[in-house]
Amino acid sequence: MLELRPNCEWCDRDLPPDTAEARICSYECTYCADCVRNVLHDVCPTCGGGFQPRPIRPRHAHREGKTLGLGHQPASTTRVHSKWTRAQVDEMVDKLKAVPPEER
């Protein structure tokens, strides 16, 4: 199950669980759409993969008898920050931005 991290790991912008602005890689590194577009250029600085919109977890269970939704499985409150410097990010971006994510 996704953690639904609460912030962009680069700029620290709040990314509540119902935002359409969150992007994640396959390892759930989490960034805002602005940073993915303008800083990372769709290259995860950790794994080199691309990003997709983060799914939005429903607020409530919509099936009787199921303990689903944010009321039962809340989003993480632990803020995560990138361990990479801008120079390290730029190096990874320069290496991979011209390669489509499905070919990396």
Gaussian input, Z-matrix of N, CA and C with variables (Angstrom, degrees):
# hf/3-21g

backbone

0 1
 N
 C     1     B1
 C     2     B2     1     A1
 N     3     B3     2     A2     1     D1
 C     4     B4     3     A3     2     D2
 C     5     B5     4     A4     3     D3
 N     6     B6     5     A5     4     D4
 C     7     B7     6     A6     5     D5
 C     8     B8     7     A7     6     D6
 N     9     B9     8     A8     7     D7
 C    10    B10     9     A9     8     D8
 C    11    B11    10    A10     9     D9
 N    12    B12    11    A11    10    D10
 C    13    B13    12    A12    11    D11
 C    14    B14    13    A13    12    D12
 N    15    B15    14    A14    13    D13
 C    16    B16    15    A15    14    D14
 C    17    B17    16    A16    15    D15
 N    18    B18    17    A17    16    D16
 C    19    B19    18    A18    17    D17
 C    20    B20    19    A19    18    D18
 N    21    B21    20    A20    19    D19
 C    22    B22    21    A21    20    D20
 C    23    B23    22    A22    21    D21
 N    24    B24    23    A23    22    D22
 C    25    B25    24    A24    23    D23
 C    26    B26    25    A25    24    D24
 N    27    B27    26    A26    25    D25
 C    28    B28    27    A27    26    D26
 C    29    B29    28    A28    27    D27
 N    30    B30    29    A29    28    D28
 C    31    B31    30    A30    29    D29
 C    32    B32    31    A31    30    D30
 N    33    B33    32    A32    31    D31
 C    34    B34    33    A33    32    D32
 C    35    B35    34    A34    33    D33
 N    36    B36    35    A35    34    D34
 C    37    B37    36    A36    35    D35
 C    38    B38    37    A37    36    D36
 N    39    B39    38    A38    37    D37
 C    40    B40    39    A39    38    D38
 C    41    B41    40    A40    39    D39
 N    42    B42    41    A41    40    D40
 C    43    B43    42    A42    41    D41
 C    44    B44    43    A43    42    D42
 N    45    B45    44    A44    43    D43
 C    46    B46    45    A45    44    D44
 C    47    B47    46    A46    45    D45
 N    48    B48    47    A47    46    D46
 C    49    B49    48    A48    47    D47
 C    50    B50    49    A49    48    D48
 N    51    B51    50    A50    49    D49
 C    52    B52    51    A51    50    D50
 C    53    B53    52    A52    51    D51
 N    54    B54    53    A53    52    D52
 C    55    B55    54    A54    53    D53
 C    56    B56    55    A55    54    D54
 N    57    B57    56    A56    55    D55
 C    58    B58    57    A57    56    D56
 C    59    B59    58    A58    57    D57
 N    60    B60    59    A59    58    D58
 C    61    B61    60    A60    59    D59
 C    62    B62    61    A61    60    D60
 N    63    B63    62    A62    61    D61
 C    64    B64    63    A63    62    D62
 C    65    B65    64    A64    63    D63
 N    66    B66    65    A65    64    D64
 C    67    B67    66    A66    65    D65
 C    68    B68    67    A67    66    D66
 N    69    B69    68    A68    67    D67
 C    70    B70    69    A69    68    D68
 C    71    B71    70    A70    69    D69
 N    72    B72    71    A71    70    D70
 C    73    B73    72    A72    71    D71
 C    74    B74    73    A73    72    D72
 N    75    B75    74    A74    73    D73
 C    76    B76    75    A75    74    D74
 C    77    B77    76    A76    75    D75
 N    78    B78    77    A77    76    D76
 C    79    B79    78    A78    77    D77
 C    80    B80    79    A79    78    D78
 N    81    B81    80    A80    79    D79
 C    82    B82    81    A81    80    D80
 C    83    B83    82    A82    81    D81
 N    84    B84    83    A83    82    D82
 C    85    B85    84    A84    83    D83
 C    86    B86    85    A85    84    D84
 N    87    B87    86    A86    85    D85
 C    88    B88    87    A87    86    D86
 C    89    B89    88    A88    87    D87
 N    90    B90    89    A89    88    D88
 C    91    B91    90    A90    89    D89
 C    92    B92    91    A91    90    D90
 N    93    B93    92    A92    91    D91
 C    94    B94    93    A93    92    D92
 C    95    B95    94    A94    93    D93
 N    96    B96    95    A95    94    D94
 C    97    B97    96    A96    95    D95
 C    98    B98    97    A97    96    D96
 N    99    B99    98    A98    97    D97
 C   100   B100    99    A99    98    D98
 C   101   B101   100   A100    99    D99
 N   102   B102   101   A101   100   D100
 C   103   B103   102   A102   101   D101
 C   104   B104   103   A103   102   D102
 N   105   B105   104   A104   103   D103
 C   106   B106   105   A105   104   D104
 C   107   B107   106   A106   105   D105
 N   108   B108   107   A107   106   D106
 C   109   B109   108   A108   107   D107
 C   110   B110   109   A109   108   D108
 N   111   B111   110   A110   109   D109
 C   112   B112   111   A111   110   D110
 C   113   B113   112   A112   111   D111
 N   114   B114   113   A113   112   D112
 C   115   B115   114   A114   113   D113
 C   116   B116   115   A115   114   D114
 N   117   B117   116   A116   115   D115
 C   118   B118   117   A117   116   D116
 C   119   B119   118   A118   117   D117
 N   120   B120   119   A119   118   D118
 C   121   B121   120   A120   119   D119
 C   122   B122   121   A121   120   D120
 N   123   B123   122   A122   121   D121
 C   124   B124   123   A123   122   D122
 C   125   B125   124   A124   123   D123
 N   126   B126   125   A125   124   D124
 C   127   B127   126   A126   125   D125
 C   128   B128   127   A127   126   D126
 N   129   B129   128   A128   127   D127
 C   130   B130   129   A129   128   D128
 C   131   B131   130   A130   129   D129
 N   132   B132   131   A131   130   D130
 C   133   B133   132   A132   131   D131
 C   134   B134   133   A133   132   D132
 N   135   B135   134   A134   133   D133
 C   136   B136   135   A135   134   D134
 C   137   B137   136   A136   135   D135
 N   138   B138   137   A137   136   D136
 C   139   B139   138   A138   137   D137
 C   140   B140   139   A139   138   D138
 N   141   B141   140   A140   139   D139
 C   142   B142   141   A141   140   D140
 C   143   B143   142   A142   141   D141
 N   144   B144   143   A143   142   D142
 C   145   B145   144   A144   143   D143
 C   146   B146   145   A145   144   D144
 N   147   B147   146   A146   145   D145
 C   148   B148   147   A147   146   D146
 C   149   B149   148   A148   147   D147
 N   150   B150   149   A149   148   D148
 C   151   B151   150   A150   149   D149
 C   152   B152   151   A151   150   D150
 N   153   B153   152   A152   151   D151
 C   154   B154   153   A153   152   D152
 C   155   B155   154   A154   153   D153
 N   156   B156   155   A155   154   D154
 C   157   B157   156   A156   155   D155
 C   158   B158   157   A157   156   D156
 N   159   B159   158   A158   157   D157
 C   160   B160   159   A159   158   D158
 C   161   B161   160   A160   159   D159
 N   162   B162   161   A161   160   D160
 C   163   B163   162   A162   161   D161
 C   164   B164   163   A163   162   D162
 N   165   B165   164   A164   163   D163
 C   166   B166   165   A165   164   D164
 C   167   B167   166   A166   165   D165
 N   168   B168   167   A167   166   D166
 C   169   B169   168   A168   167   D167
 C   170   B170   169   A169   168   D168
 N   171   B171   170   A170   169   D169
 C   172   B172   171   A171   170   D170
 C   173   B173   172   A172   171   D171
 N   174   B174   173   A173   172   D172
 C   175   B175   174   A174   173   D173
 C   176   B176   175   A175   174   D174
 N   177   B177   176   A176   175   D175
 C   178   B178   177   A177   176   D176
 C   179   B179   178   A178   177   D177
 N   180   B180   179   A179   178   D178
 C   181   B181   180   A180   179   D179
 C   182   B182   181   A181   180   D180
 N   183   B183   182   A182   181   D181
 C   184   B184   183   A183   182   D182
 C   185   B185   184   A184   183   D183
 N   186   B186   185   A185   184   D184
 C   187   B187   186   A186   185   D185
 C   188   B188   187   A187   186   D186
 N   189   B189   188   A188   187   D187
 C   190   B190   189   A189   188   D188
 C   191   B191   190   A190   189   D189
 N   192   B192   191   A191   190   D190
 C   193   B193   192   A192   191   D191
 C   194   B194   193   A193   192   D192
 N   195   B195   194   A194   193   D193
 C   196   B196   195   A195   194   D194
 C   197   B197   196   A196   195   D195
 N   198   B198   197   A197   196   D196
 C   199   B199   198   A198   197   D197
 C   200   B200   199   A199   198   D198
 N   201   B201   200   A200   199   D199
 C   202   B202   201   A201   200   D200
 C   203   B203   202   A202   201   D201
 N   204   B204   203   A203   202   D202
 C   205   B205   204   A204   203   D203
 C   206   B206   205   A205   204   D204
 N   207   B207   206   A206   205   D205
 C   208   B208   207   A207   206   D206
 C   209   B209   208   A208   207   D207
 N   210   B210   209   A209   208   D208
 C   211   B211   210   A210   209   D209
 C   212   B212   211   A211   210   D210
 N   213   B213   212   A212   211   D211
 C   214   B214   213   A213   212   D212
 C   215   B215   214   A214   213   D213
 N   216   B216   215   A215   214   D214
 C   217   B217   216   A216   215   D215
 C   218   B218   217   A217   216   D216
 N   219   B219   218   A218   217   D217
 C   220   B220   219   A219   218   D218
 C   221   B221   220   A220   219   D219
 N   222   B222   221   A221   220   D220
 C   223   B223   222   A222   221   D221
 C   224   B224   223   A223   222   D222
 N   225   B225   224   A224   223   D223
 C   226   B226   225   A225   224   D224
 C   227   B227   226   A226   225   D225
 N   228   B228   227   A227   226   D226
 C   229   B229   228   A228   227   D227
 C   230   B230   229   A229   228   D228
 N   231   B231   230   A230   229   D229
 C   232   B232   231   A231   230   D230
 C   233   B233   232   A232   231   D231
 N   234   B234   233   A233   232   D232
 C   235   B235   234   A234   233   D233
 C   236   B236   235   A235   234   D234
 N   237   B237   236   A236   235   D235
 C   238   B238   237   A237   236   D236
 C   239   B239   238   A238   237   D237
 N   240   B240   239   A239   238   D238
 C   241   B241   240   A240   239   D239
 C   242   B242   241   A241   240   D240
 N   243   B243   242   A242   241   D241
 C   244   B244   243   A243   242   D242
 C   245   B245   244   A244   243   D243
 N   246   B246   245   A245   244   D244
 C   247   B247   246   A246   245   D245
 C   248   B248   247   A247   246   D246
 N   249   B249   248   A248   247   D247
 C   250   B250   249   A249   248   D248
 C   251   B251   250   A250   249   D249
 N   252   B252   251   A251   250   D250
 C   253   B253   252   A252   251   D251
 C   254   B254   253   A253   252   D252
 N   255   B255   254   A254   253   D253
 C   256   B256   255   A255   254   D254
 C   257   B257   256   A256   255   D255
 N   258   B258   257   A257   256   D256
 C   259   B259   258   A258   257   D257
 C   260   B260   259   A259   258   D258
 N   261   B261   260   A260   259   D259
 C   262   B262   261   A261   260   D260
 C   263   B263   262   A262   261   D261
 N   264   B264   263   A263   262   D262
 C   265   B265   264   A264   263   D263
 C   266   B266   265   A265   264   D264
 N   267   B267   266   A266   265   D265
 C   268   B268   267   A267   266   D266
 C   269   B269   268   A268   267   D267
 N   270   B270   269   A269   268   D268
 C   271   B271   270   A270   269   D269
 C   272   B272   271   A271   270   D270
 N   273   B273   272   A272   271   D271
 C   274   B274   273   A273   272   D272
 C   275   B275   274   A274   273   D273
 N   276   B276   275   A275   274   D274
 C   277   B277   276   A276   275   D275
 C   278   B278   277   A277   276   D276
 N   279   B279   278   A278   277   D277
 C   280   B280   279   A279   278   D278
 C   281   B281   280   A280   279   D279
 N   282   B282   281   A281   280   D280
 C   283   B283   282   A282   281   D281
 C   284   B284   283   A283   282   D282
 N   285   B285   284   A284   283   D283
 C   286   B286   285   A285   284   D284
 C   287   B287   286   A286   285   D285
 N   288   B288   287   A287   286   D286
 C   289   B289   288   A288   287   D287
 C   290   B290   289   A289   288   D288
 N   291   B291   290   A290   289   D289
 C   292   B292   291   A291   290   D290
 C   293   B293   292   A292   291   D291
 N   294   B294   293   A293   292   D292
 C   295   B295   294   A294   293   D293
 C   296   B296   295   A295   294   D294
 N   297   B297   296   A296   295   D295
 C   298   B298   297   A297   296   D296
 C   299   B299   298   A298   297   D297
 N   300   B300   299   A299   298   D298
 C   301   B301   300   A300   299   D299
 C   302   B302   301   A301   300   D300
 N   303   B303   302   A302   301   D301
 C   304   B304   303   A303   302   D302
 C   305   B305   304   A304   303   D303
 N   306   B306   305   A305   304   D304
 C   307   B307   306   A306   305   D305
 C   308   B308   307   A307   306   D306
 N   309   B309   308   A308   307   D307
 C   310   B310   309   A309   308   D308
 C   311   B311   310   A310   309   D309

   B1=1.4337
   B2=1.5290
   B3=1.3092
   B4=1.4634
   B5=1.5299
   B6=1.3291
   B7=1.4685
   B8=1.5251
   B9=1.3253
   B10=1.4685
   B11=1.5292
   B12=1.3211
   B13=1.4681
   B14=1.5261
   B15=1.3403
   B16=1.4662
   B17=1.5197
   B18=1.3478
   B19=1.4600
   B20=1.5269
   B21=1.3268
   B22=1.4620
   B23=1.5232
   B24=1.3216
   B25=1.4546
   B26=1.5248
   B27=1.3302
   B28=1.4688
   B29=1.5274
   B30=1.3345
   B31=1.4729
   B32=1.5315
   B33=1.3255
   B34=1.4604
   B35=1.5324
   B36=1.3179
   B37=1.4775
   B38=1.5272
   B39=1.3108
   B40=1.4595
   B41=1.5262
   B42=1.3284
   B43=1.4612
   B44=1.5249
   B45=1.3371
   B46=1.4626
   B47=1.5348
   B48=1.3223
   B49=1.4654
   B50=1.5253
   B51=1.3236
   B52=1.4718
   B53=1.5289
   B54=1.3344
   B55=1.4621
   B56=1.5267
   B57=1.3140
   B58=1.4661
   B59=1.5269
   B60=1.3250
   B61=1.4643
   B62=1.5207
   B63=1.3328
   B64=1.4648
   B65=1.5223
   B66=1.3206
   B67=1.4605
   B68=1.5246
   B69=1.3386
   B70=1.4619
   B71=1.5241
   B72=1.3353
   B73=1.4682
   B74=1.5243
   B75=1.3080
   B76=1.4635
   B77=1.5299
   B78=1.3301
   B79=1.4626
   B80=1.5273
   B81=1.2949
   B82=1.4625
   B83=1.5181
   B84=1.3354
   B85=1.4587
   B86=1.5212
   B87=1.3175
   B88=1.4640
   B89=1.5232
   B90=1.3282
   B91=1.4616
   B92=1.5217
   B93=1.3219
   B94=1.4650
   B95=1.5285
   B96=1.3095
   B97=1.4656
   B98=1.5230
   B99=1.3292
   B100=1.4650
   B101=1.5285
   B102=1.3231
   B103=1.4665
   B104=1.5271
   B105=1.3264
   B106=1.4645
   B107=1.5259
   B108=1.3265
   B109=1.4623
   B110=1.5306
   B111=1.3249
   B112=1.4700
   B113=1.5270
   B114=1.3212
   B115=1.4670
   B116=1.5283
   B117=1.3243
   B118=1.4649
   B119=1.5256
   B120=1.3182
   B121=1.4667
   B122=1.5286
   B123=1.3419
   B124=1.4673
   B125=1.5272
   B126=1.3408
   B127=1.4670
   B128=1.5318
   B129=1.3277
   B130=1.4601
   B131=1.5258
   B132=1.3430
   B133=1.4577
   B134=1.5231
   B135=1.3069
   B136=1.4622
   B137=1.5220
   B138=1.3396
   B139=1.4724
   B140=1.5226
   B141=1.3299
   B142=1.4557
   B143=1.5189
   B144=1.3185
   B145=1.4628
   B146=1.5115
   B147=1.3191
   B148=1.4515
   B149=1.5171
   B150=1.3195
   B151=1.4592
   B152=1.5187
   B153=1.3261
   B154=1.4539
   B155=1.5197
   B156=1.3336
   B157=1.4675
   B158=1.5321
   B159=1.3138
   B160=1.4604
   B161=1.5254
   B162=1.3269
   B163=1.4652
   B164=1.5265
   B165=1.3094
   B166=1.4590
   B167=1.5239
   B168=1.3261
   B169=1.4656
   B170=1.5303
   B171=1.3140
   B172=1.4688
   B173=1.5304
   B174=1.3106
   B175=1.4624
   B176=1.5185
   B177=1.3264
   B178=1.4634
   B179=1.5230
   B180=1.3212
   B181=1.4578
   B182=1.5277
   B183=1.2959
   B184=1.4598
   B185=1.5237
   B186=1.3088
   B187=1.4678
   B188=1.5190
   B189=1.2808
   B190=1.4558
   B191=1.5332
   B192=1.3222
   B193=1.4521
   B194=1.5157
   B195=1.3156
   B196=1.4705
   B197=1.5273
   B198=1.3070
   B199=1.4624
   B200=1.5303
   B201=1.3043
   B202=1.4598
   B203=1.5166
   B204=1.3166
   B205=1.4595
   B206=1.5126
   B207=1.3195
   B208=1.4595
   B209=1.5184
   B210=1.3346
   B211=1.4640
   B212=1.5147
   B213=1.3147
   B214=1.4593
   B215=1.5239
   B216=1.3080
   B217=1.4645
   B218=1.5258
   B219=1.3294
   B220=1.4637
   B221=1.5304
   B222=1.3132
   B223=1.4640
   B224=1.5259
   B225=1.3166
   B226=1.4592
   B227=1.5249
   B228=1.3113
   B229=1.4708
   B230=1.5291
   B231=1.3242
   B232=1.4655
   B233=1.5184
   B234=1.3082
   B235=1.4592
   B236=1.5250
   B237=1.3338
   B238=1.4603
   B239=1.5279
   B240=1.3209
   B241=1.4656
   B242=1.5256
   B243=1.3036
   B244=1.4597
   B245=1.5179
   B246=1.3167
   B247=1.4660
   B248=1.5128
   B249=1.3340
   B250=1.4627
   B251=1.5197
   B252=1.3231
   B253=1.4614
   B254=1.5266
   B255=1.2991
   B256=1.4636
   B257=1.5289
   B258=1.3246
   B259=1.4719
   B260=1.5294
   B261=1.3224
   B262=1.4681
   B263=1.5288
   B264=1.3207
   B265=1.4720
   B266=1.5250
   B267=1.3180
   B268=1.4696
   B269=1.5268
   B270=1.3365
   B271=1.4661
   B272=1.5348
   B273=1.3396
   B274=1.4651
   B275=1.5268
   B276=1.3228
   B277=1.4621
   B278=1.5228
   B279=1.3330
   B280=1.4672
   B281=1.5244
   B282=1.3195
   B283=1.4573
   B284=1.5315
   B285=1.3558
   B286=1.4621
   B287=1.5256
   B288=1.3264
   B289=1.4680
   B290=1.5247
   B291=1.3159
   B292=1.4644
   B293=1.5397
   B294=1.3208
   B295=1.4671
   B296=1.5316
   B297=1.3118
   B298=1.4664
   B299=1.5338
   B300=1.3375
   B301=1.4567
   B302=1.5330
   B303=1.3343
   B304=1.4665
   B305=1.5235
   B306=1.3439
   B307=1.4661
   B308=1.5304
   B309=1.3231
   B310=1.4803
   B311=1.5072
   A1=108.91
   A2=116.15
   A3=121.41
   A4=111.17
   A5=115.54
   A6=121.04
   A7=111.87
   A8=117.39
   A9=123.10
   A10=109.36
   A11=114.58
   A12=120.71
   A13=110.67
   A14=116.32
   A15=120.29
   A16=116.94
   A17=117.90
   A18=117.98
   A19=111.60
   A20=114.41
   A21=121.44
   A22=107.31
   A23=115.69
   A24=119.95
   A25=112.84
   A26=118.10
   A27=120.47
   A28=111.44
   A29=117.84
   A30=120.84
   A31=113.54
   A32=117.56
   A33=124.61
   A34=113.76
   A35=117.27
   A36=121.03
   A37=109.26
   A38=116.52
   A39=120.99
   A40=109.94
   A41=116.34
   A42=123.02
   A43=108.34
   A44=116.31
   A45=119.07
   A46=111.09
   A47=117.46
   A48=120.21
   A49=114.79
   A50=117.78
   A51=119.98
   A52=113.62
   A53=117.52
   A54=119.21
   A55=111.61
   A56=114.92
   A57=120.84
   A58=110.65
   A59=117.79
   A60=122.48
   A61=114.21
   A62=119.08
   A63=121.60
   A64=110.64
   A65=116.14
   A66=122.83
   A67=107.56
   A68=116.53
   A69=120.96
   A70=110.55
   A71=115.55
   A72=120.84
   A73=107.07
   A74=117.56
   A75=120.14
   A76=112.79
   A77=117.86
   A78=121.37
   A79=111.51
   A80=117.08
   A81=126.54
   A82=114.15
   A83=118.22
   A84=118.64
   A85=104.90
   A86=117.37
   A87=121.86
   A88=110.90
   A89=114.96
   A90=121.64
   A91=108.76
   A92=116.70
   A93=120.15
   A94=108.97
   A95=115.55
   A96=120.85
   A97=111.33
   A98=117.95
   A99=121.14
   A100=111.42
   A101=117.81
   A102=120.70
   A103=111.35
   A104=117.45
   A105=120.07
   A106=109.88
   A107=116.58
   A108=121.33
   A109=112.26
   A110=117.55
   A111=120.58
   A112=116.07
   A113=117.88
   A114=121.37
   A115=110.44
   A116=115.83
   A117=120.88
   A118=113.57
   A119=117.32
   A120=122.47
   A121=111.76
   A122=114.98
   A123=123.82
   A124=113.32
   A125=116.12
   A126=121.34
   A127=107.72
   A128=117.07
   A129=119.80
   A130=108.49
   A131=118.07
   A132=119.84
   A133=113.57
   A134=117.38
   A135=120.99
   A136=111.63
   A137=117.04
   A138=119.85
   A139=114.00
   A140=117.90
   A141=120.82
   A142=113.81
   A143=117.52
   A144=121.37
   A145=112.06
   A146=115.88
   A147=121.73
   A148=111.11
   A149=115.33
   A150=121.50
   A151=111.00
   A152=114.59
   A153=123.61
   A154=107.96
   A155=117.28
   A156=118.38
   A157=110.27
   A158=116.12
   A159=120.40
   A160=108.91
   A161=117.63
   A162=118.96
   A163=111.18
   A164=115.57
   A165=121.69
   A166=108.18
   A167=116.22
   A168=121.22
   A169=108.63
   A170=117.81
   A171=119.87
   A172=111.20
   A173=115.74
   A174=120.77
   A175=112.12
   A176=116.35
   A177=121.20
   A178=109.88
   A179=115.76
   A180=120.88
   A181=107.70
   A182=116.58
   A183=120.79
   A184=111.92
   A185=116.92
   A186=122.44
   A187=107.87
   A188=115.68
   A189=121.16
   A190=109.61
   A191=115.14
   A192=120.28
   A193=114.53
   A194=118.63
   A195=122.12
   A196=109.16
   A197=116.81
   A198=120.88
   A199=108.69
   A200=114.50
   A201=122.06
   A202=110.07
   A203=116.10
   A204=121.99
   A205=111.89
   A206=115.36
   A207=121.40
   A208=113.06
   A209=117.02
   A210=119.89
   A211=112.60
   A212=117.56
   A213=122.15
   A214=112.49
   A215=117.15
   A216=122.54
   A217=108.23
   A218=115.70
   A219=119.87
   A220=112.97
   A221=114.24
   A222=121.70
   A223=109.43
   A224=115.37
   A225=121.34
   A226=110.48
   A227=116.18
   A228=121.62
   A229=110.76
   A230=116.68
   A231=121.72
   A232=110.26
   A233=115.79
   A234=120.82
   A235=109.51
   A236=115.44
   A237=122.53
   A238=107.71
   A239=116.67
   A240=121.50
   A241=109.60
   A242=115.40
   A243=120.91
   A244=110.43
   A245=115.69
   A246=119.53
   A247=111.60
   A248=116.97
   A249=121.62
   A250=111.28
   A251=116.51
   A252=121.43
   A253=108.85
   A254=117.05
   A255=120.72
   A256=110.28
   A257=117.96
   A258=120.76
   A259=110.73
   A260=117.34
   A261=120.63
   A262=111.32
   A263=116.40
   A264=120.82
   A265=109.28
   A266=116.67
   A267=120.47
   A268=111.82
   A269=116.89
   A270=120.76
   A271=110.57
   A272=117.32
   A273=121.08
   A274=110.39
   A275=116.91
   A276=121.41
   A277=110.71
   A278=116.88
   A279=120.98
   A280=111.74
   A281=116.37
   A282=121.81
   A283=112.26
   A284=117.67
   A285=120.15
   A286=117.12
   A287=119.17
   A288=118.90
   A289=113.96
   A290=118.94
   A291=121.34
   A292=112.19
   A293=116.64
   A294=121.71
   A295=108.57
   A296=118.73
   A297=119.81
   A298=110.82
   A299=118.63
   A300=120.66
   A301=114.09
   A302=117.34
   A303=119.89
   A304=112.92
   A305=116.99
   A306=120.99
   A307=113.28
   A308=117.13
   A309=119.99
   A310=111.63
   D1=139.05
   D2=179.95
   D3=-66.12
   D4=142.29
   D5=176.50
   D6=-70.23
   D7=-31.71
   D8=-170.80
   D9=56.51
   D10=66.38
   D11=-178.74
   D12=-59.94
   D13=146.66
   D14=-169.33
   D15=-85.41
   D16=-0.68
   D17=-172.94
   D18=-152.18
   D19=161.99
   D20=171.09
   D21=-74.51
   D22=129.34
   D23=-177.59
   D24=-71.60
   D25=-12.91
   D26=179.20
   D27=-97.67
   D28=-58.21
   D29=-173.97
   D30=-98.54
   D31=-5.51
   D32=179.02
   D33=68.73
   D34=16.98
   D35=175.56
   D36=-61.09
   D37=139.21
   D38=175.56
   D39=-64.28
   D40=134.65
   D41=177.15
   D42=-129.37
   D43=80.52
   D44=-179.08
   D45=-60.39
   D46=160.75
   D47=-174.13
   D48=-62.17
   D49=-17.09
   D50=-178.99
   D51=-103.18
   D52=12.18
   D53=179.91
   D54=-82.04
   D55=145.71
   D56=173.68
   D57=-91.74
   D58=2.98
   D59=-176.35
   D60=-93.72
   D61=-2.83
   D62=-179.03
   D63=-84.93
   D64=140.59
   D65=176.20
   D66=-126.71
   D67=142.90
   D68=178.82
   D69=-133.07
   D70=152.17
   D71=170.65
   D72=-93.20
   D73=-177.67
   D74=-177.73
   D75=-68.90
   D76=-13.09
   D77=176.15
   D78=-101.35
   D79=6.24
   D80=178.61
   D81=72.43
   D82=21.13
   D83=166.60
   D84=-58.84
   D85=135.98
   D86=-169.43
   D87=-122.95
   D88=126.72
   D89=179.66
   D90=-139.07
   D91=158.99
   D92=175.28
   D93=-78.65
   D94=158.86
   D95=-178.46
   D96=-59.16
   D97=-36.88
   D98=179.89
   D99=-62.69
   D100=-45.40
   D101=-179.96
   D102=-68.54
   D103=-38.10
   D104=177.95
   D105=-61.98
   D106=-41.10
   D107=-177.57
   D108=-76.45
   D109=-45.25
   D110=-168.27
   D111=-100.73
   D112=-20.30
   D113=-179.34
   D114=-111.65
   D115=-49.92
   D116=-173.44
   D117=-89.97
   D118=-18.77
   D119=179.07
   D120=50.79
   D121=43.18
   D122=177.95
   D123=63.32
   D124=30.95
   D125=176.04
   D126=-123.29
   D127=115.58
   D128=176.45
   D129=-67.50
   D130=126.15
   D131=-178.42
   D132=-70.12
   D133=-14.17
   D134=179.50
   D135=-90.01
   D136=-54.36
   D137=-173.59
   D138=-107.05
   D139=-14.72
   D140=-178.75
   D141=84.98
   D142=-0.88
   D143=178.22
   D144=-77.66
   D145=-179.76
   D146=177.10
   D147=-95.49
   D148=-176.10
   D149=-177.99
   D150=-121.40
   D151=155.04
   D152=174.81
   D153=-133.66
   D154=157.26
   D155=173.93
   D156=-59.63
   D157=137.68
   D158=178.11
   D159=-73.99
   D160=132.64
   D161=176.82
   D162=-61.51
   D163=151.27
   D164=177.47
   D165=-100.27
   D166=119.35
   D167=178.67
   D168=-75.48
   D169=131.93
   D170=178.04
   D171=-58.09
   D172=150.10
   D173=179.76
   D174=-71.17
   D175=-32.78
   D176=-173.96
   D177=-131.33
   D178=160.00
   D179=172.34
   D180=-72.60
   D181=134.02
   D182=-179.38
   D183=-110.77
   D184=5.21
   D185=174.91
   D186=-124.76
   D187=126.97
   D188=179.49
   D189=-59.95
   D190=137.19
   D191=178.10
   D192=84.64
   D193=-4.72
   D194=179.23
   D195=-103.26
   D196=134.45
   D197=177.78
   D198=-97.26
   D199=72.08
   D200=-177.98
   D201=-116.17
   D202=172.41
   D203=177.99
   D204=90.31
   D205=167.38
   D206=-177.51
   D207=-60.63
   D208=-27.72
   D209=178.70
   D210=-64.16
   D211=-28.51
   D212=-179.58
   D213=-105.05
   D214=-30.63
   D215=-178.55
   D216=-132.10
   D217=80.84
   D218=-174.02
   D219=-69.03
   D220=160.21
   D221=175.29
   D222=-69.40
   D223=155.71
   D224=176.73
   D225=-64.66
   D226=149.75
   D227=173.35
   D228=-112.27
   D229=2.15
   D230=-179.05
   D231=-84.43
   D232=115.58
   D233=-179.62
   D234=-77.36
   D235=137.92
   D236=-178.97
   D237=-119.97
   D238=139.25
   D239=179.39
   D240=-126.25
   D241=141.45
   D242=-179.65
   D243=-58.99
   D244=138.60
   D245=176.58
   D246=-91.07
   D247=-0.93
   D248=-175.12
   D249=-91.46
   D250=142.45
   D251=174.24
   D252=-78.83
   D253=165.42
   D254=177.03
   D255=-60.21
   D256=-39.01
   D257=178.92
   D258=-63.20
   D259=-40.84
   D260=178.45
   D261=-66.71
   D262=-39.83
   D263=177.39
   D264=-63.27
   D265=-48.36
   D266=-179.42
   D267=-59.91
   D268=-37.99
   D269=178.77
   D270=-63.32
   D271=-44.85
   D272=179.62
   D273=-66.46
   D274=-42.46
   D275=179.24
   D276=-61.31
   D277=-48.38
   D278=-179.64
   D279=-59.06
   D280=-35.94
   D281=-178.46
   D282=-71.85
   D283=-33.90
   D284=-168.50
   D285=-120.26
   D286=-11.45
   D287=-171.98
   D288=-62.88
   D289=-25.32
   D290=-179.82
   D291=-85.13
   D292=-7.66
   D293=-179.49
   D294=-99.18
   D295=122.19
   D296=178.60
   D297=-57.78
   D298=143.70
   D299=-178.11
   D300=-52.25
   D301=-36.33
   D302=-178.14
   D303=-71.18
   D304=-8.03
   D305=179.57
   D306=-112.79
   D307=3.60
   D308=-177.16
   D309=-78.45

